[in-house]
Amino acid sequence: MTITWSESMSVGVPMLDEDHKTLIGLINLLHRSIGDREEYVAVYTVLGALEEYAAHHFAREEGMMRASRCPQLEQHQRTHHGFAEQVASIKARYEENPSSVRARECLSFLNNWLVNHICTTDMSYRAWLVGHAGARQAGEKVDMVVPGRRDSARDLRSLDILLVDDNLNFCEILITILGSVGINRVNVVNDVAAAKAALVERAVDLLITDWHVGADSGLDLVKWLRQGPPRLASIPVLILSGHERLINRDLALLAGADEFMEKPVTARGLLICLSRLAAKPAQS
């Protein structure tokens, strides 16, 4: 059963509400991963994103509570530690034997924990954080991409990205990860022909493409791109692949990709990769 955000869940602090919405979105994606043709990849990617984004959120929440001298800080730290341990345990089981973990078994724990965390535990700090300037400043300093660097996620928000993948569920996972740092301009297409048409119509800042897109190859799309006019040929490209071989990275780079990542991807790994690509000087 999916979780629906409602205003009754609001803790009155916009940045924490946005964090909670992202966590809810990731948990709902686990629900939709059941029976997916790449269920193992989807489950592990979502679990990894939950682990990383929860750590980011907890650091923000605790920093804000510390700045406002909220007396419930230690209780929250214990609760956060317990959640992190349980998610890490599920991930470890997956790494040992992917077939031992399914989306369905994760949902009950995650649904119950998050709803209780938001609707009960987090409401206790509301009076301390709402309107507290020092707490807001402490929260803004917590960065998902580069810890301690305040503006790195902000640098990504203006990106216009084309995502090419025929797995709609995995596209939703990536969109949720990107949205967690404010990247909201993501156009999704599900085949190479549609990708070419979209690129001809409007150049983008970054292209993310799967290696296998239906019967087509993302490598062919990249080769076509690099042979095009300068406005297309200079677009930075990330290729994703769920078929891991050492040679795949070399083939992707030879085809003209700037970066290559194996599925399942990690949320922070993906965002760091995009940050590198966004910083690359345009090719001539």
Secondary structure, DSSP 8 states (H G I E B T S, - for coil): ------GGG--S-HHHHHHHHHHHHHHHHHHHHTT-TTHHHHHHHHHHHHHHHHHHHHHHHHHHHHHTT-TTHHHHHHHHHHHHHHHHHHHHHHHH-GGG--HHHHHHHHHHHHHHIIIIIGGGGHHHHTT-HHHHHHHHT--SSSTT-TTHHHHHTT-EEEEE-S-HHHHHHHHHHHHTTT--EEEEESSHHHHHHHHHH---SEEEEESEETTEEHHHHHHHHHTS-HHHHT--EEEEESS--HHHHHHHHHHT-SEEEESS--HHHHHHHHHHHHHS----
